[in-house]
């Protein structure tokens, strides 16, 4: 006789997007079989809620791949989207919903919305993860990367390449998505050719590129050497620096002293009226997860920008977002991140490797 398992799941983000985590509980006849909770780095509430659902479904499927599963959550969005009653417009949510649907036969799953106070167990677990506690169950371990490295599962390898030098690079002038969109200097072209030669040795199968001029020109040099056709993806564009664009940090400090003080103290501050470092990191994390889902087990080169690479590194490490201020990325350097498609586990393998 088929087993009947119950899942309650939740997720939360302190900042939305902000530091996020999920919690999930699997029960049978009132007995707790699994308690799951883990931090997610920087993510939105909806991503955290879907992550809780995915963790719960994976655990239940491992217990019995033929079980009938009743899912209960206080997220109206997740319940209605998974039930097929609401359209899923956001691409990240579509990817997460697909991951959830692929875990267990959908014909064996029901989805029910419950009030928040009836979902307190999963909510409490998510908050434990946000507060830095680690699940005692062996299903989630702090040193789980070691086991993954010897598991035999092939991760998606992503090489993040910062573009080559532009006229604004030597003085470290802000150069965002709303600015002058400069081209490479001749030195920047030489850097691009050097990183292209290094990438040829690593044999990526796909080339993804930010739509900005300097990344396109860097990708052109890579394409000449590797033969890869660049695919433009706006999610990899640089952060916007608003009215700061074109200025050095020293000039910003002189002209906008209060704004400068707010920026160096808070990664959520929207510098110059643009996009905060934390928001850029959240965007980069979503783009990383999407590439892992789109190219499972493959190798992908991504030509992108300074703040995006720094944000990607903090996401891969599940580090506090403040740490983005402690990362520096050289022009045409390579930062390597591996992502295991089965559950999205990330590992930072290298940071700002110079190719010249």
N, C-alpha and C positions, 0 to 999 in steps of 0.2 A: 504494500500500500504506500502511495506517494506521501512524502512528508510535507507538512505545511509549515513554512517558516515566515516569520514576521520581521520586517525591517523598519526601524525608525531612524531617520537621518536628518542632519542639519549642517549648516555651515555659516560662518560669519566673517566679516571683515571690519576691522577697526579703522575706518577711514573711507572705505568704499570708493575707489580701491584703497587698500591698505594692507597691513599684516593680516593674513587670513588663515583659517584652519577649518577642518571639518570634524564631525563626530557621527558615528553610526553604531547601532545596536542590532544584533541579530538574535531573535528569541524563538523558542519552540515550546508551546504549551506553558508559557509563562517563565520558562527557564532561559537564562541568558547564555547563549552559545559563544558570542563574540562581542567584544567592545573595541571599537576602532576609533582612533583619533590621531591627527597629525597636522603639523603646520604646512602651509602652502606657499610661503613667501608672500609677495605682493600680489593680490588678486581682488576681484570684486565679490560682493555678497553672492551673486548668482553663480559665479564660478565655484565658490566654496560650497554652496548648496548642492550643485551637481556633483562635486567631488565626493561629498558625503554619500550621495546616492550610489555612485560608482563603487566606492569602497564597500558599502553594504551589499550590493549585488554580487561583487566578486567573492566576498566571504561566503555568502549564502550559496552561490554556485559551487564553490569548493566543497561545501558541506554535502550538498546533494544536487547534482546537475539536472535532476528530474523533479525537483521539489516545486510545489505551488508556493508562490511568494506573494505576500501582501505588504506593499510599501505604504507607509504613512509618513507624511511630512507636513510641516506648517508653511512650506513655500508654495503658494498658489501657482506661481509661475512654473515651477518644475513639475508639479502634479498635472497641471492642465496641458503643458507642452508634451509630457511623456504619454499622456492619455490621448493625444492627438486632437484635442479640442481647441488648442491655441496654436497659431502659426509661430514658427521659430524664425525670426528675422535676423538676429545677430549671428554672424558666422561662427564665433566662438561657442555660442550655445548650441548651434547645430552640430558642431564637432563633438561636444560633450554628450549631447543627446544620442548621437550615433554610437559613441563608445558605450553608453549605458544599454542601448538596445542590443548591442552585439554580445553582451555578456551571458545572457540567459534567454531561453525562448520567451518571446513577449506574450505568447498565448497563455503562459503559466503565471503571468504577473498581473496584479491589480494595483492601482494607484488611488490613494484616498487622502484628501486634505484633512488635517486635524488642527485644532486651535493650538497656539504656541504653548499654552500651559500643559497640554497633553504630550508635548514633545520635549519635556524638560531634561530627560536622560541624555538624548543626543546633543542637545544644546549645552549641557554641562560638560560633556566630553570635548566639544569644540572649544569651549572656553578654557578647559584644562590645557589643550594644545597651544592656544594663544598665550597662555600664561607661562609656557615653557615646560610643562610637564610632559613626560614621555609615557606612552602606553606600556603597561606591564605585560600585556599579552604578547606572545612571540610573533604575532601577525605583523606588528609594527615595531621595529627596533631602531635605535639611533645609528648603529653601525651596519645598516642594511646594504650599503654599497658593496662591501666586501663580498657578500654572498652573491650579489648580482654579477660581479665581475667574473665569477667562476661558474655562473649558471649555464652558460652556453647560449643565452638569448643575445641576439645581435642588436645592439643599439643603433639608433640613428646618430650619425656623427655630423655635427654642424661646425663648419669653419667660418667664424665671423671675421671679416676683413674690414678694417677701417680704410676709407679711401686715402689716396695719396695727398701730398701737400698742395694747398692752394695759396694764393697771395695772403690770405688771412691767417694761415696756420702758424708761421714762425712767431708772431706776436700773441698767439693764442687768443685771437679775437673771436667773439661770439659769432657763429655762422650757422643760423638755424634755418628751418624750413620756410620761414617767411622773409628771408633776407635777400641778398644780392645773387645768391646761387652761383658762386664763382666756379671757374674751370680749374683744372690742374695746372700747376706750373710745370716747367720742363723737369725740375727735380721730382715733382709729383708723378710725372710720366715714368721717369726712371724707377721710382719706387714701385709703381704699378707693374712694370715689366719684371722687377725682381720678385715680387710676390707671386706673379703669374708663373714664373719658373719653379718656385717652391710648390705651388699648388699642383702643377703638372705631376710632380713626384708623388703627391698624395692622392691623385686620381679621383676627384669628386665627380659625381654623376650628374649633378644639377647645379645651376648657377642662378641665384636669386639676387635681385638688385633693387636698391632704393631708387626712386625716380629722379633724384637730384643730379645736376650736371656732373659734379665731381665723382659721384659713385658710378654713373654711367660710363664716364671716360676711363675710370679704373677697371670696370668690367670689360670694356672693349679690349684692353691689353690682355686681360685674363682669357677672354674668348679667343683671341688670336693664337694663344699658346695651347689652350686645352681643347678648343673646338666646341666648347659648350655654348649653347644659345641662351643669352641672358633673359630672365623672366622678371619683369618689373613688378614690384610689390610695395605699395604705399605704406604698409605697416612698418617698413624698415627705414622710413625717412627720419631725418634728425628732429630733435625737439625744436619747438619754436621759442625764440628768445625775445620776441616782441620788439619793443623800442630799444632793447640793448643790442640788437643785431649790428655787427660791425665794430663794436666797441671792445676794448680790452677790459679785463676785470678791474684794473686800476682806474680806467676812465669811468666805469660804472660806479665805483666807490666814490669818485670825485663828484659826478653829476647826480647820482641817485643814492646818497649815503644810507638813507633809511631802508631803501629797497635792498641794497647790497647786504646790510646787516641781517635783514629778514631771510635773504636767500641762503647765506652761509650758515644760518641757524636752523633752517627748516627745509627738508627735501620736498615738502608739499607746497612750498611757496612757488607761485607761478611767475618766474623771473621775467621782468619786462612786460608782464601781461600775457606771456606765452604759455607753454606747457611745462608743468613742474617736472623735476627729475623723477619723482615717485610715479607720476602718471606715465612718463616715458618707459620706466621700468615695467610697469604693469602691461603696457602695450607690447613691449618686447617679449615678456613672458608668454603672452597669448600667441604671438607670432612663432615663438619657439615650439610651443605645444602643437600648433597647427602644422608646422613643417614635419614634426615627428610623426603626426598622424597621416600626413600626405605621402611621406617617403619613409615608411617603416624599414629600419635596417639598412638604409642607404646612406650615402655620404653627400652632403650638400654644402656648397660654398655660398655665403651671403655677404655681399658688399654693402656696407652700411656706415654708421657714423659713431663718433666718440661717445656721446651720452647713451646711445642705444646699446653699444657694446658694454659700457659700464653697468647699465641697468640689467642687461642679460646676465652678467657675471653675478650680480647680487641675487637675482632670481634663482640661478643655478645652485647657489650656495645656501638658499633660504636664509640669507643674512638680513639683519636689520637694514631698513632702507637708508639709514644714515651712512652706512658703509659705502654708498655710491660716491661719497666725497673722498674716499680713501683709495680710489682706483684711478689709474691713469693708463691711457691707451695710445700707443704711438701710431703715426700714419703708416698705412699698409702693413701693420702687424696682424698676426693671426691669433685669435682666441678660440679655443676648441671646447665645445660642449657636447657631451653625449647624453642622449635621452633614450630610455628604454620604453618602447611603445606600449608594452603591456599595461603599465601603470603610470607612465609619465615621470618616473624617477630621473632626475638630472644629476650630472656630475661635471664639474669644471675641470677639464684636463690640462689646460694651459691658458695663460693670460698674456696678451701683448707680446707674442713671439716675433722677433724681428727677422725679416727675410733678407736683409741686406746689411 
